[in-house]
Amino acid sequence: MSNWHSLEDLYRLHYTEIFRYLLRRVRHKEIAQDLTQDTFLKAFNGLATFKGNSSVKTWLYTIAHNTFINWYRKETKYKQDLFDHIDLIDENFYKNPAVFLEKKMTQQNILHAIHALKVDYQHVIILREFQQLSYGEIAEVLGWNLSKVKTNLHRAKLELRKSLSKVEGDRNEM
């Protein structure tokens, strides 16, 4: 609790990363904003019960993950085109539009491949590669032991490589 002194500080310090995590999970900006607000409401309401056994960041990710799971269970009919409402590419201005398009297509292929993985694999890939949580933090967030995190991450990366190499092979055949 050393980096923040008020609820407003806590919100300001962690809002963006929690929002980005939820955006990667739901792939819809407005829903991610709502889930982020729900996450912080739950955190603020439960602040008195926070024992400090983990970092505040890990605690918030756990709340965000559980908020996502609850939303997902309620929204089983939710189907959204992956790229209608999300643009995760760095919005630098590229001098060459072909380079920008190539990077955009590569990123879309990666995101498609991630979202085609088993849900457990999606969790560990997003938390590790996009949110850059440590293995220990991921284990806390997901309620897994460390070996399960490492095993699932390894298997997820293998599946992702296989999927992306298939996409690359398909592109080369064109």
TAVENQUI-V543572 format. One record per run of one state. SS is the DSSP state (@ for helix, = for strand, . for the rest). FROM is the first residue (numbers start at 0). LEN is the number of residues. If there is no record, write none. Layout:
ss: [SS & SS]
from: [FROM & FROM]
len: [LEN & LEN]
This chain:
ss: [. & @ & . & @ & . & @ & . & @ & . & @ & . & @ & . & @ & . & @ & .]
from: [0 & 6 & 26 & 28 & 45 & 46 & 49 & 55 & 74 & 96 & 115 & 118 & 130 & 134 & 142 & 145 & 173]
len: [6 & 20 & 2 & 17 & 1 & 3 & 6 & 19 & 22 & 19 & 3 & 12 & 4 & 8 & 3 & 28 & 1]
